[in-house]
Every structure is written in C-alpha cells, then in structure tokens.
Amino acid sequence: FFSVFFPKPEPMAEEESVQVAVRMRCFNGREKDAHAKRIIRMEQLQKGSKTYIANPDDGKEKMFEYDFSFQTFSEQEPEAGPYSSQETVFDILGRPVMESALEGRNVCLFAYGQTGAGKSYSMLGKPDAPGIIPRTCNAIFDKIAKENDPQYEHRVDIQVVEIYCEQINDLLDNRKNWPDHGHKPHLTNHGYVVDTVKKPCFKYADIDEAFKFADGNRSVGSHALNPESSRAHTIYTINYERKKRHETGKVIETVVAHLNLVDLAGSERTAVAGTQGQMLKEGNAINLSLTALGSCIKALSEGSRPNFRDSK
C-alpha cells in the first residue's frame, strides 16, 4: 500500500484540504515464491472508496474508507476491484494537483508506505509506464503549448533534493560540490527552503534530462525486502510562474506556485530487511523521520500545533 496526500483543487475548509488514496500492487518475486494469496479487494464509489482486508484464518473482512482505492494487482481478477493503470492514477491524483498549481496554489503530493510497496513505481514509474511525476511535468508543458496567447509568459524551473540521514543533498549538483553536512534550510515567507540548484526548463526534454542526472545521484541500496530500496526521501519541486502583460508591455498579473512531488523512502523492519552497518543507520533515520511526519499529520488533523523540528 501507499498513501498520497494533496490539497483538493477547489476552495474548502483547511481541515478538508488533504485527500488520501491507497494502491494495491501485484505480488513481488518473494511473495510469489511463498505462494501468497490475495486477501484484499477494493470498491470505488461515486464519492470515496472502500478497501476490504480479509482475515486469512476465518475470512472475515475489515473495511477501511479512503478518498480513492486503486487496484493494480491484476487485470484478470475483477473481484479484486476495477483495475487502475499508471494513467488512471495520474488522471485522478496527478492531474488535479497540476491544475491546482497552475491556478497559483502551492500543493504537495507524496507517497508513503513500507519498503517495496511500490511508491517509486507510482511516483516515477518505468520508461514504458511513467509515473505521476513525469506525467505531471509532461502535462504542464502540453498545457502551456496549447495556451498560445502572446499576452502570457511562462517560466518553469525544478529543484531535486534528497533527505539522507537528516542531511539535505542537492541531486542536481555534482556530488563533489555537496557541503560536508548537507544544505542548511532557512525560514522564509514560504516556509523552510534550501538554496539548491534551480534548473530552468523550456520543454519536457529539459526536465527529463535533469531527472536522469538526479537519479544518478540518488541514495539507493538493496536488502532482503527490496532490491532497489530508496535510502532517502526525494523531493521534486516544480516552480511555476505565469505573467500576463498589457499591450503596453506592463505586467498586470502574476501567478506563482510551487508543486512538491515527494517519493518518500519506505519504512523498514530491520530484522526482516536484514540490514546492518550503514544501511541499518539509514533505516533507523528513515523510520524516525516517517514517525515525525506521521505526528505532524496527526497534529494538523486534530487542529493542534505540530512540532516540525523533530525532523527535516
């Protein structure tokens, strides 16, 4: 499973500004070798969705409600629920986030779950099945190209950073230029920010090139639960600006927004993952930061003040 949180595009009360989705992936090789059986089914309603988990001992089901439930387990098992492709997930989650950002709202979408749950596949995808992040970037430039109004100017740049063991690294910069203890965040009117490389992008190919460079800098590793385990949280920030000019050349309207697409590292049970040494240290840092994130979400949902200083 993984969850995605993002503000709804229409105006609404703050306590309703987060939606949660869950996705069921197919079995991996380890689960197939163990002859695992599916015990989950999903139901998409006109408003909201339901996910049912059956007790393998007595078959009794427990029901959970989410804004969306995506069944990506199998196209051949309709009893598991309607199948959701990468395109389906983008149209329901990624596109509304993109549209909201282009209207001038700061939005955030992130995937959360256990290691090997399919978060990176959902967010980044594969060359033949792109995920939410590349689809969102492509859709932004498609929309800009279709506007074709000389009154408007558009500017897009991106930043890509990772939080590795509570250290912020700039994935768009050469590793030799990284500060010894990472970049230090500082408080601005837009929250805590870091001064990292902002790459101007004029077409999707520019973003794709930057993402490939950033991917080569990412901290990844292999353990018993996941052969391609993210060892850090990766944040892809798309900074968007649109200016409208009067026929005299004077700027009469400016829209600025920041779109944060986050691929979180997965929570780990160290005994099962079989990690040790540096990977054990990484896993502990991941778990602690995810606990801090969960505490912040809980505090915000209860209307209390979260403690943002527990983790970067």
MONOR-V294852 format. One record per residue. N is the residue number from 1. NEAR is the number of other ideal C-beta (glycine too) atoms within 12 Angstrom. Layout:
BEGIN
n=N near=NEAR
n=N near=NEAR
END
This chain:
BEGIN
n=1 near=31
n=2 near=40
n=3 near=36
n=4 near=42
n=5 near=33
n=6 near=36
n=7 near=30
n=8 near=24
n=9 near=24
n=10 near=14
n=11 near=12
n=12 near=14
n=13 near=11
n=14 near=12
n=15 near=12
n=16 near=15
n=17 near=23
n=18 near=26
n=19 near=29
n=20 near=32
n=21 near=42
n=22 near=40
n=23 near=41
n=24 near=37
n=25 near=30
n=26 near=25
n=27 near=22
n=28 near=22
n=29 near=14
n=30 near=17
n=31 near=18
n=32 near=12
n=33 near=9
n=34 near=10
n=35 near=9
n=36 near=16
n=37 near=15
n=38 near=25
n=39 near=22
n=40 near=35
n=41 near=27
n=42 near=37
n=43 near=25
n=44 near=26
n=45 near=17
n=46 near=6
n=47 near=11
n=48 near=20
n=49 near=30
n=50 near=24
n=51 near=34
n=52 near=27
n=53 near=21
n=54 near=19
n=55 near=12
n=56 near=13
n=57 near=7
n=58 near=9
n=59 near=12
n=60 near=12
n=61 near=18
n=62 near=16
n=63 near=19
n=64 near=23
n=65 near=20
n=66 near=31
n=67 near=27
n=68 near=36
n=69 near=39
n=70 near=41
n=71 near=36
n=72 near=35
n=73 near=32
n=74 near=21
n=75 near=15
n=76 near=11
n=77 near=20
n=78 near=14
n=79 near=17
n=80 near=29
n=81 near=30
n=82 near=25
n=83 near=25
n=84 near=32
n=85 near=23
n=86 near=32
n=87 near=23
n=88 near=27
n=89 near=40
n=90 near=33
n=91 near=21
n=92 near=30
n=93 near=44
n=94 near=40
n=95 near=27
n=96 near=31
n=97 near=44
n=98 near=36
n=99 near=26
n=100 near=31
n=101 near=37
n=102 near=34
n=103 near=22
n=104 near=19
n=105 near=27
n=106 near=27
n=107 near=36
n=108 near=31
n=109 near=47
n=110 near=37
n=111 near=45
n=112 near=35
n=113 near=33
n=114 near=28
n=115 near=39
n=116 near=33
n=117 near=33
n=118 near=39
n=119 near=40
n=120 near=38
n=121 near=32
n=122 near=46
n=123 near=43
n=124 near=35
n=125 near=30
n=126 near=15
n=127 near=13
n=128 near=10
n=129 near=20
n=130 near=28
n=131 near=37
n=132 near=44
n=133 near=47
n=134 near=37
n=135 near=35
n=136 near=44
n=137 near=42
n=138 near=31
n=139 near=31
n=140 near=39
n=141 near=27
n=142 near=18
n=143 near=25
n=144 near=26
n=145 near=16
n=146 near=13
n=147 near=17
n=148 near=11
n=149 near=15
n=150 near=13
n=151 near=19
n=152 near=24
n=153 near=22
n=154 near=32
n=155 near=22
n=156 near=37
n=157 near=28
n=158 near=40
n=159 near=36
n=160 near=44
n=161 near=38
n=162 near=42
n=163 near=38
n=164 near=34
n=165 near=28
n=166 near=26
n=167 near=28
n=168 near=33
n=169 near=36
n=170 near=36
n=171 near=39
n=172 near=38
n=173 near=28
n=174 near=14
n=175 near=19
n=176 near=9
n=177 near=15
n=178 near=24
n=179 near=17
n=180 near=11
n=181 near=13
n=182 near=24
n=183 near=30
n=184 near=18
n=185 near=23
n=186 near=13
n=187 near=12
n=188 near=11
n=189 near=9
n=190 near=16
n=191 near=15
n=192 near=20
n=193 near=23
n=194 near=32
n=195 near=18
n=196 near=31
n=197 near=26
n=198 near=24
n=199 near=27
n=200 near=20
n=201 near=30
n=202 near=20
n=203 near=19
n=204 near=27
n=205 near=15
n=206 near=23
n=207 near=36
n=208 near=24
n=209 near=20
n=210 near=35
n=211 near=37
n=212 near=19
n=213 near=22
n=214 near=35
n=215 near=26
n=216 near=17
n=217 near=28
n=218 near=33
n=219 near=33
n=220 near=27
n=221 near=31
n=222 near=17
n=223 near=31
n=224 near=23
n=225 near=28
n=226 near=35
n=227 near=17
n=228 near=24
n=229 near=31
n=230 near=41
n=231 near=38
n=232 near=36
n=233 near=44
n=234 near=38
n=235 near=42
n=236 near=43
n=237 near=40
n=238 near=46
n=239 near=31
n=240 near=38
n=241 near=26
n=242 near=28
n=243 near=21
n=244 near=20
n=245 near=17
n=246 near=13
n=247 near=9
n=248 near=8
n=249 near=12
n=250 near=12
n=251 near=16
n=252 near=16
n=253 near=16
n=254 near=18
n=255 near=24
n=256 near=24
n=257 near=31
n=258 near=31
n=259 near=41
n=260 near=36
n=261 near=44
n=262 near=40
n=263 near=44
n=264 near=41
n=265 near=46
n=266 near=38
n=267 near=34
n=268 near=35
n=269 near=21
n=270 near=23
n=271 near=13
n=272 near=17
n=273 near=30
n=274 near=20
n=275 near=28
n=276 near=16
n=277 near=13
n=278 near=16
n=279 near=29
n=280 near=22
n=281 near=22
n=282 near=35
n=283 near=37
n=284 near=25
n=285 near=31
n=286 near=42
n=287 near=28
n=288 near=24
n=289 near=35
n=290 near=32
n=291 near=19
n=292 near=25
n=293 near=31
n=294 near=23
n=295 near=22
n=296 near=23
n=297 near=23
n=298 near=17
n=299 near=17
n=300 near=21
n=301 near=18
n=302 near=12
n=303 near=11
n=304 near=12
n=305 near=12
n=306 near=19
n=307 near=16
n=308 near=19
n=309 near=14
n=310 near=17
n=311 near=27
n=312 near=28
END
